[in-house]
C-alpha cells in the first residue's frame, strides 16, 4: 500500500487547503494537489494526497471513500503509478481515422 492517494469526484470549488484539512482527520498530510487543466487553469475534479505513512493512507481510504465532501461523494483509493506518455504520437481516433465503408 502506497502513501499516495487518488481523490476523485472532487468539487470544482474545493481548494488544496480544503483537501488537506479533510485528510488531516486521518493523519499527517504530506502534500495535497488538485489537478488543473493547463490551458484554462480550471480544476479537473480530481487530485492526489500523500499521507505520512501507509497506515494513515489506509485509514484515509476507509474513512473517506464514498463520503460527502462539498456536496459530492468523493472517491479515495491508492494512486497508481503514472504511465509514461510519448508526446504527439498518440492516435486518439476521431472522424479522420475511419476506413472506407464507415468501419474502423
GROMACS elastic network, one bead per residue, 0.5 to 0.9 nm:
[ bonds ]
;  ai    aj funct       b0    kb
    1     4     6  0.87752   500
    1    54     6  0.60743   500
    1    55     6  0.85721   500
    1    57     6  0.80303   500
    1    58     6  0.76286   500
    1    78     6  0.70942   500
    2     5     6  0.76052   500
    2    50     6  0.88283   500
    2    51     6  0.89015   500
    2    53     6  0.82410   500
    2    54     6  0.58917   500
    2    57     6  0.74137   500
    2    58     6  0.87712   500
    2    78     6  0.65168   500
    2    79     6  0.74827   500
    2    80     6  0.89020   500
    3    49     6  0.82817   500
    3    50     6  0.55395   500
    3    51     6  0.51897   500
    3    52     6  0.67913   500
    3    53     6  0.57945   500
    3    54     6  0.50310   500
    3    55     6  0.82783   500
    3    56     6  0.78057   500
    3    57     6  0.54128   500
    3    58     6  0.82564   500
    3    78     6  0.76198   500
    3    79     6  0.83667   500
    4    48     6  0.67716   500
    4    49     6  0.57554   500
    4    51     6  0.63028   500
    4    54     6  0.86704   500
    4    57     6  0.72882   500
    4    77     6  0.88350   500
    4    78     6  0.63295   500
    4    79     6  0.56089   500
    4    80     6  0.85321   500
    5    47     6  0.84543   500
    5    48     6  0.54835   500
    5    49     6  0.51519   500
    5    50     6  0.60590   500
    5    51     6  0.77084   500
    5    57     6  0.70736   500
    5    60     6  0.87590   500
    5    61     6  0.81037   500
    5    76     6  0.66472   500
    5    77     6  0.55818   500
    5    80     6  0.83802   500
    6    46     6  0.75256   500
    6    47     6  0.60971   500
    6    49     6  0.66655   500
    6    50     6  0.89396   500
    6    75     6  0.77039   500
    6    76     6  0.57057   500
    6    77     6  0.53224   500
    6    78     6  0.58148   500
    6    80     6  0.79325   500
    7    10     6  0.69987   500
    7    34     6  0.88088   500
    7    45     6  0.86758   500
    7    46     6  0.55492   500
    7    47     6  0.52330   500
    7    48     6  0.57024   500
    7    49     6  0.72735   500
    7    65     6  0.86086   500
    7    74     6  0.66709   500
    7    75     6  0.54602   500
    7    77     6  0.67852   500
    7    78     6  0.88105   500
    7    79     6  0.84485   500
    8    45     6  0.64212   500
    8    47     6  0.66129   500
    8    48     6  0.86272   500
    8    73     6  0.87986   500
    8    74     6  0.56229   500
    8    76     6  0.65587   500
    8    77     6  0.86624   500
    9    12     6  0.89059   500
    9    45     6  0.54786   500
    9    46     6  0.59824   500
    9    72     6  0.67756   500
    9    73     6  0.67386   500
    9    74     6  0.50249   500
    9    75     6  0.62761   500
   10    13     6  0.83941   500
   10    14     6  0.69598   500
   10    34     6  0.87565   500
   10    44     6  0.84215   500
   10    46     6  0.54356   500
   10    47     6  0.77741   500
   10    69     6  0.75815   500
   10    70     6  0.80030   500
   10    72     6  0.67574   500
   10    73     6  0.78705   500
   10    74     6  0.59128   500
   10    75     6  0.81690   500
   11    14     6  0.53823   500
   11    15     6  0.88909   500
   11    43     6  0.86596   500
   11    45     6  0.61060   500
   11    46     6  0.84071   500
   11    69     6  0.76881   500
   11    70     6  0.62205   500
   11    71     6  0.75192   500
   11    72     6  0.63738   500
   11    74     6  0.85831   500
   12    15     6  0.82719   500
   12    42     6  0.80742   500
   12    43     6  0.57089   500
   12    44     6  0.72759   500
   12    45     6  0.58180   500
   12    46     6  0.88679   500
   13    43     6  0.82575   500
   13    70     6  0.80823   500
   14    17     6  0.81507   500
   14    18     6  0.60198   500
   14    19     6  0.72012   500
   14    34     6  0.86268   500
   14    43     6  0.87712   500
   14    45     6  0.88721   500
   14    69     6  0.89609   500
   14    70     6  0.73446   500
   15    18     6  0.50823   500
   15    19     6  0.64792   500
   15    20     6  0.86789   500
   15    33     6  0.88277   500
   15    34     6  0.73744   500
   16    19     6  0.50573   500
   16    20     6  0.61006   500
   16    21     6  0.85890   500
   16    31     6  0.88561   500
   16    32     6  0.57238   500
   16    33     6  0.58572   500
   16    34     6  0.60449   500
   16    47     6  0.87491   500
   17    21     6  0.60659   500
   17    22     6  0.85748   500
   17    32     6  0.76207   500
   18    21     6  0.51790   500
   18    22     6  0.62527   500
   18    23     6  0.87704   500
   19    22     6  0.51562   500
   19    23     6  0.62410   500
   19    24     6  0.85115   500
   19    32     6  0.65455   500
   19    33     6  0.82884   500
   19    34     6  0.84673   500
   19    47     6  0.89750   500
   19    49     6  0.78901   500
   20    23     6  0.53562   500
   20    24     6  0.60209   500
   20    29     6  0.63778   500
   20    30     6  0.87306   500
   20    31     6  0.73737   500
   20    32     6  0.57534   500
   20    33     6  0.88522   500
   20    49     6  0.76424   500
   21    24     6  0.51773   500
   21    25     6  0.72362   500
   21    29     6  0.85494   500
   22    25     6  0.59929   500
   22    26     6  0.81365   500
   22    64     6  0.86100   500
   22    69     6  0.83799   500
   23    26     6  0.55480   500
   23    27     6  0.69079   500
   23    28     6  0.79739   500
   23    29     6  0.66442   500
   23    32     6  0.89430   500
   23    49     6  0.78987   500
   23    51     6  0.82375   500
   23    60     6  0.65385   500
   23    64     6  0.80075   500
   24    27     6  0.50122   500
   24    28     6  0.57866   500
   24    29     6  0.58118   500
   24    51     6  0.87369   500
   24    60     6  0.87426   500
   25    28     6  0.83626   500
   25    60     6  0.79567   500
   25    63     6  0.88781   500
   26    29     6  0.85260   500
   26    51     6  0.87084   500
   26    56     6  0.59928   500
   26    57     6  0.76673   500
   26    58     6  0.88485   500
   26    59     6  0.58976   500
   26    60     6  0.50583   500
   26    61     6  0.88245   500
   26    63     6  0.73158   500
   26    64     6  0.85996   500
   27    51     6  0.70545   500
   27    52     6  0.71008   500
   27    53     6  0.83804   500
   27    55     6  0.89078   500
   27    56     6  0.54012   500
   27    57     6  0.79648   500
   27    59     6  0.80551   500
   27    60     6  0.77061   500
   28    50     6  0.87386   500
   28    51     6  0.57735   500
   28    52     6  0.50043   500
   28    53     6  0.78513   500
   28    56     6  0.73091   500
   29    32     6  0.72751   500
   29    49     6  0.71381   500
   29    50     6  0.60441   500
   29    52     6  0.58995   500
   29    56     6  0.89077   500
   30    49     6  0.75726   500
   30    50     6  0.53083   500
   30    51     6  0.54072   500
   30    52     6  0.57746   500
   31    48     6  0.80722   500
   31    49     6  0.56759   500
   31    50     6  0.51454   500
   31    51     6  0.72603   500
   32    47     6  0.74955   500
   32    48     6  0.58737   500
   32    50     6  0.64435   500
   32    51     6  0.89049   500
   33    46     6  0.87742   500
   33    47     6  0.54277   500
   33    48     6  0.52611   500
   33    49     6  0.63567   500
   33    50     6  0.88166   500
   34    43     6  0.70624   500
   34    44     6  0.78677   500
   34    45     6  0.76449   500
   34    46     6  0.60367   500
   34    48     6  0.64885   500
   34    49     6  0.86720   500
   35    38     6  0.89860   500
   35    42     6  0.86223   500
   35    43     6  0.60832   500
   35    44     6  0.58590   500
   35    45     6  0.72912   500
   35    46     6  0.60315   500
   35    47     6  0.52391   500
   35    48     6  0.80202   500
   36    39     6  0.87250   500
   36    40     6  0.79605   500
   36    41     6  0.54449   500
   36    42     6  0.52899   500
   36    44     6  0.52598   500
   36    45     6  0.81219   500
   36    46     6  0.85554   500
   36    47     6  0.88025   500
   37    40     6  0.55616   500
   37    41     6  0.50114   500
   37    42     6  0.54648   500
   37    43     6  0.63300   500
   37    44     6  0.62668   500
   38    41     6  0.54618   500
   38    42     6  0.79816   500
   39    42     6  0.83160   500
   40    43     6  0.87830   500
   41    44     6  0.89941   500
   43    46     6  0.77623   500
   44    47     6  0.83064   500
   48    79     6  0.75196   500
   49    57     6  0.89633   500
   49    79     6  0.89227   500
   50    53     6  0.86413   500
   50    57     6  0.77413   500
   51    54     6  0.73332   500
   51    55     6  0.88172   500
   51    56     6  0.62059   500
   51    57     6  0.54728   500
   51    60     6  0.84691   500
   52    55     6  0.84716   500
   52    56     6  0.65729   500
   52    57     6  0.75614   500
   53    56     6  0.52213   500
   53    57     6  0.62683   500
   53    58     6  0.87190   500
   54    57     6  0.50006   500
   54    58     6  0.61971   500
   54    59     6  0.85714   500
   55    58     6  0.51382   500
   55    59     6  0.61535   500
   55    60     6  0.86380   500
   56    60     6  0.61054   500
   56    61     6  0.86613   500
   57    60     6  0.50807   500
   57    61     6  0.63407   500
   57    62     6  0.88001   500
   57    77     6  0.89589   500
   57    78     6  0.80234   500
   58    61     6  0.51493   500
   58    62     6  0.63201   500
   58    63     6  0.84827   500
   58    77     6  0.87771   500
   58    78     6  0.84309   500
   59    62     6  0.52575   500
   59    63     6  0.58769   500
   59    64     6  0.83148   500
   60    63     6  0.50309   500
   60    64     6  0.56361   500
   60    65     6  0.76683   500
   60    76     6  0.78066   500
   60    77     6  0.89026   500
   61    64     6  0.54837   500
   61    65     6  0.53375   500
   61    75     6  0.86176   500
   61    76     6  0.54840   500
   61    77     6  0.59676   500
   61    78     6  0.78727   500
   62    65     6  0.60681   500
   62    76     6  0.84598   500
   63    66     6  0.88460   500
   63    67     6  0.80465   500
   64    67     6  0.53868   500
   64    68     6  0.83103   500
   64    69     6  0.89086   500
   64    74     6  0.76023   500
   64    75     6  0.78512   500
   64    76     6  0.66077   500
   65    68     6  0.88563   500
   65    73     6  0.79891   500
   65    74     6  0.62122   500
   65    75     6  0.50687   500
   65    77     6  0.73077   500
   66    72     6  0.89275   500
   66    73     6  0.51777   500
   66    74     6  0.52803   500
   66    75     6  0.54849   500
   66    76     6  0.73516   500
   67    72     6  0.79019   500
   67    73     6  0.50736   500
   67    74     6  0.59027   500
   67    75     6  0.78588   500
   68    71     6  0.57586   500
   68    72     6  0.51896   500
   68    74     6  0.63370   500
   69    72     6  0.53531   500
   69    73     6  0.61395   500
   69    74     6  0.64730   500
   70    73     6  0.83232   500
   76    79     6  0.88320   500
   77    80     6  0.89686   500
   79    82     6  0.86345   500
   80    83     6  0.87702   500
   82    85     6  0.89936   500
   85    89     6  0.89948   500
   85    90     6  0.83943   500
   86    89     6  0.62380   500
   86    90     6  0.71916   500
   87    90     6  0.71504   500
   88    91     6  0.85834   500
   91    94     6  0.88519   500
   93    96     6  0.74599   500
   93    97     6  0.57783   500
   93    98     6  0.82270   500
   94    97     6  0.57997   500
   94    98     6  0.76132   500
   95    98     6  0.63306   500
   96    99     6  0.88595   500
   97   104     6  0.75120   500
   98   101     6  0.82321   500
   98   102     6  0.61147   500
   98   103     6  0.62085   500
   98   104     6  0.52284   500
   99   102     6  0.59481   500
   99   103     6  0.55168   500
   99   104     6  0.54415   500
  100   103     6  0.67942   500
  100   104     6  0.84564   500
  101   104     6  0.88002   500
